[in-house]
């Protein structure tokens, strides 16, 4: 009995590992965050394994059913739309349920967005804290107050239309001169990393609204 957590490329399909392809071909069922998105990946690598939808809106309802399938001998792999499952994506609930039921969990190494963004930033990376997405409303101010005292390098995910707002809030709580880095569209054709103070970055993206997936790295106190 085993659940495979399989990372998928965050942009460049060449980042798919041989092992990931083999696992997806060998299992009986692939749980995908969005079967349409993952369908393109599966087709590219000629993987014909049956897929089932498993996302944040249905995972609470389907976890027990999947656990029983694995117990019954079904070989299952979980993928997200991009990157490593359970990192700001579905996967944690199923992983926990499998462990509680004595099912082995095997997470393959592979693509994830925050590691290259952290290394690219040029900010200290021997100690860091991954925050994922900041709360949109409730708890946002409290979280920013806590981050203002954080001495480790801070990694955040953000959507393009909220980036300037987040940079502005961070500059208010952490200081306008705090150094930061914005990595956008990692591994894709228009990949870029902008570095500067929080204020400079907020001004840059006010003048040039960003597109694509974004990782924000901020220096600690």
C-alpha positions as CSV (number, residue, x, y, z in Angstrom):
1,X,0.0,0.0,0.0
2,X,1.5,3.3,-1.1
3,X,0.6,6.8,-2.2
4,X,2.9,8.5,-4.6
5,X,3.2,12.4,-4.5
6,X,4.6,13.3,-7.9
7,X,5.9,16.8,-8.7
8,X,5.2,18.2,-12.1
9,X,7.0,21.1,-14.0
10,X,6.1,24.6,-13.0
11,X,6.5,25.7,-16.6
12,X,9.2,24.0,-18.6
13,X,8.2,20.5,-19.5
14,X,11.9,19.4,-19.6
15,X,11.9,19.6,-15.8
16,X,9.8,16.5,-15.6
17,X,11.9,13.6,-14.2
18,X,12.2,10.1,-15.7
19,X,11.1,8.7,-12.4
20,X,7.9,10.9,-12.3
21,X,6.9,9.7,-15.8
22,X,7.5,6.1,-14.9
23,X,5.4,6.3,-11.7
24,X,2.5,8.0,-13.5
25,X,2.6,5.2,-16.1
26,X,2.8,2.4,-13.6
27,X,0.0,3.4,-11.1
28,X,-3.6,2.6,-11.6
29,X,-5.0,6.0,-10.9
30,X,-3.7,9.6,-11.0
31,X,-5.4,12.2,-8.8
32,X,-5.1,15.6,-10.5
33,X,-6.0,19.1,-9.3
34,X,-7.4,19.9,-12.8
35,X,-7.7,17.0,-15.2
36,X,-7.8,19.4,-18.2
37,X,-4.5,21.0,-17.2
38,X,-2.8,17.7,-16.3
39,X,-4.3,16.1,-19.4
40,X,-1.9,18.1,-21.6
41,X,1.0,16.9,-19.5
42,X,-0.1,13.3,-19.7
43,X,-0.6,13.5,-23.4
44,X,2.9,15.1,-23.9
45,X,4.6,12.2,-22.1
46,X,2.2,9.6,-23.6
47,X,0.8,8.6,-20.2
48,X,-2.6,6.9,-20.5
49,X,-3.3,6.2,-16.8
50,X,-6.9,7.0,-15.7
51,X,-7.3,10.4,-14.0
52,X,-9.6,11.6,-11.2
53,X,-10.3,15.1,-10.0
54,X,-8.8,15.9,-6.6
55,X,-8.8,19.6,-5.6
56,X,-9.4,21.9,-2.7
57,X,-13.2,21.9,-3.2
58,X,-13.7,18.2,-3.1
59,X,-10.7,16.7,-1.2
60,X,-12.5,16.7,2.2
61,X,-15.2,14.4,0.7
62,X,-13.0,12.1,-1.3
63,X,-10.1,11.4,1.0
64,X,-11.7,8.4,2.8
65,X,-12.8,6.9,-0.5
66,X,-9.2,7.2,-1.9
67,X,-7.7,5.7,1.3
68,X,-10.0,2.7,0.9
69,X,-9.0,2.3,-2.8
70,X,-5.3,2.2,-1.8
71,X,-6.1,-0.3,1.0
72,X,-7.9,-2.4,-1.7
73,X,-4.7,-2.6,-3.8
74,X,-5.2,0.4,-6.2
75,X,-1.9,2.1,-6.9
76,X,-2.5,5.9,-6.7
77,X,-0.4,8.9,-7.5
78,X,-1.3,12.5,-6.7
79,X,-0.2,15.5,-8.8
80,X,-1.1,19.2,-8.7
81,X,-1.3,21.6,-11.7
82,X,2.3,22.5,-11.2
83,X,5.1,21.9,-8.7
84,X,5.1,19.6,-5.7
85,X,1.7,18.5,-4.3
86,X,0.7,19.9,-0.8
87,X,2.9,23.0,-1.1
88,X,0.1,25.6,-1.3
89,X,-1.9,22.9,-3.2
90,X,-4.1,20.0,-2.3
91,X,-2.3,17.0,-0.8
92,X,-1.9,17.5,2.9
93,X,-5.3,16.0,3.9
94,X,-4.7,12.8,1.8
95,X,-1.1,12.5,3.0
96,X,-2.2,12.7,6.6
97,X,-5.1,10.3,6.1
98,X,-2.8,7.7,4.5
99,X,-0.2,8.0,7.3
100,X,-3.0,7.5,9.9
101,X,-4.1,4.4,8.0
102,X,-0.7,2.8,7.9
103,X,-0.3,3.6,4.2
104,X,3.3,4.4,3.0
105,X,3.7,7.8,1.4
106,X,6.5,8.3,-1.2
107,X,7.1,11.9,-2.2
108,X,9.3,12.2,-5.3
109,X,11.8,15.0,-5.6
110,X,11.1,17.5,-8.3
111,X,10.0,20.9,-9.4
112,X,8.9,23.5,-6.9
113,X,8.8,27.3,-7.3
114,X,10.2,28.7,-4.1
115,X,13.6,27.1,-4.1
116,X,14.9,28.7,-7.4
117,X,13.3,32.0,-6.4
118,X,15.1,31.9,-3.0
119,X,18.4,31.1,-4.6
120,X,17.9,33.7,-7.4
121,X,17.1,36.4,-4.9
122,X,20.6,36.8,-3.7
123,X,19.2,37.1,-0.1
124,X,20.5,34.9,2.7
125,X,19.2,31.4,2.2
126,X,20.8,29.4,5.0
127,X,17.7,30.0,7.1
128,X,14.3,30.9,5.7
129,X,10.5,30.7,6.3
130,X,7.9,29.7,3.7
131,X,4.7,31.6,4.3
132,X,2.7,30.6,1.1
133,X,-0.1,33.1,0.4
134,X,-0.8,35.8,3.0
135,X,-4.4,36.0,4.4
136,X,-6.5,38.1,2.0
137,X,-8.5,39.9,4.8
138,X,-9.0,38.2,8.2
139,X,-5.6,37.8,9.9
140,X,-3.6,39.7,7.4
141,X,-2.6,42.5,9.7
142,X,-1.7,40.1,12.5
143,X,0.5,38.1,10.0
144,X,2.3,41.2,8.8
145,X,3.0,42.2,12.4
146,X,4.6,38.8,13.1
147,X,6.6,38.9,9.8
148,X,7.9,42.4,10.8
149,X,9.9,40.6,13.6
150,X,11.0,37.6,11.5
151,X,14.8,37.5,11.2
152,X,14.9,34.7,8.6
153,X,14.4,35.3,4.9
154,X,10.7,35.2,4.1
155,X,9.2,33.5,1.0
156,X,5.7,34.3,-0.2
157,X,3.4,33.3,-3.1
158,X,1.3,36.0,-4.6
159,X,-1.1,36.5,-7.6
160,X,-0.2,39.2,-10.1
161,X,-3.2,41.5,-9.4
162,X,-2.4,41.5,-5.7
163,X,1.4,42.0,-5.9
164,X,1.6,45.8,-5.6
165,X,-0.9,45.8,-2.7
166,X,1.2,43.1,-0.9
167,X,4.5,44.9,-1.6
168,X,2.9,48.2,-0.2
169,X,1.6,46.5,2.9
170,X,5.0,44.8,3.5
171,X,6.8,48.1,3.1
172,X,4.4,49.7,5.7
173,X,5.0,46.9,8.3
174,X,8.6,45.8,7.5
175,X,10.1,49.1,6.4
176,X,10.3,50.8,3.0
177,X,14.0,50.0,2.6
178,X,13.7,46.3,3.3
179,X,15.4,44.3,0.4
180,X,13.3,42.0,-1.6
181,X,13.1,40.0,-4.8
182,X,10.2,39.2,-7.2
183,X,10.5,36.1,-9.4
184,X,7.9,35.8,-12.1
185,X,7.1,33.0,-14.6
186,X,10.0,30.8,-13.4
187,X,11.3,28.3,-16.0
188,X,9.0,29.8,-18.7
189,X,9.8,32.0,-21.7
190,X,9.3,35.3,-20.0
191,X,11.0,34.4,-16.7
192,X,12.4,37.4,-14.8
193,X,13.6,38.3,-11.4
194,X,13.5,41.9,-10.1
195,X,15.4,42.9,-7.0
196,X,15.3,46.1,-4.9
197,X,13.7,47.6,-1.9
198,X,10.0,46.9,-1.2
199,X,9.2,50.5,-2.2
200,X,11.2,50.2,-5.5
201,X,9.5,47.0,-6.4
202,X,6.0,48.4,-5.6
203,X,6.8,51.3,-7.9
204,X,8.2,49.1,-10.7
205,X,5.1,46.9,-10.8
206,X,2.7,49.9,-10.5
207,X,4.3,51.1,-13.7
208,X,4.5,47.7,-15.3
209,X,1.7,45.4,-14.1
210,X,2.9,41.9,-13.7
211,X,1.5,38.7,-15.3
212,X,2.0,35.0,-14.4
213,X,3.0,33.1,-11.3
214,X,4.9,35.0,-8.7
215,X,7.3,34.2,-5.8
216,X,8.2,37.1,-3.5
217,X,11.3,36.8,-1.3
218,X,11.9,39.3,1.5
219,X,15.0,39.8,3.7
220,X,14.6,39.1,7.4
221,X,14.8,41.8,10.0
